[in-house]
Amino acid sequence: MKNFELRRDRYEVFRQFDNPLLNISLTLELPDFRPFCKQRGLPPFHFFLYCVLSAIETVDNFMYRVHEDQVIKIDDFIGSFTVINEDNNLNFARFTRSTDLREFIARSVRAGQEAKASRALINTNADLTPRQARDNIYITCMPWFEMRAIEHPIFCHRSTDIPSLAWGKFSAPAGDTMTMPFSVQAHHGFVDGYHVHVLAQAIASRVAAVMAADAGA
């Protein structure tokens, strides 16, 4: 929490806002991981999800939450994401993350399949305490279009402390790099535009590192 104390005064200002949320949409540039995934039989979405979630852990600002009116720093978070079920309706997948790439992907794929098969809306927080529910990152992917911006549904702006990340359609293959529309929503008391930049860099670095480590294994 040492790093948070350096910005507590910023948090105290923004926490008084009716809407303290920062929303930034950008074009994310990173190594093209699709050939890598194809060669290894890995689903690109779940590979990228692994890289995103492990990158978030390296940026303290995305790990702060508010619990019982106190700022805390979480140590880990739940793997979760949105899916479209067989009725073409929204549903939610949840799973326990693994640091092992292939185990993570296996769990993520299985959770996605269960959510797709469920007609009932899955409440991924139903069995969690209020404190456990803070251990989350909201993830959604809309691969059908080049997303320009997104506004997430908010129950209460002032109490929203969990970051929401979204991305859209991948760019067409064009060499060693790829782009995608990427959006970050977070509490401005914790996150500035600079930290979104740092996260974008961390995601690209993580993709490169995972690919390099697997190729050398």
ABEGO torsion letter per residue (X at the ends): XAAAAAAAAAAAAAAABABABBBBBBBBBBBBAAAAAAAAGBBAAAAAAAAAAAAAAABAAAABBBBGGBBBBBABBBBBBBBBBAAGBBBBBBBBBBABAAAAAAAAAAAAAAAAABABBBBAAAABBAAAAABBBBBBBBAABBBABBBBBBABAAABABBBBBBBBBBBBAEABBBBBBBBBBBAAABBAAAAAAAAAAAAAAAAAAAAAAAAX
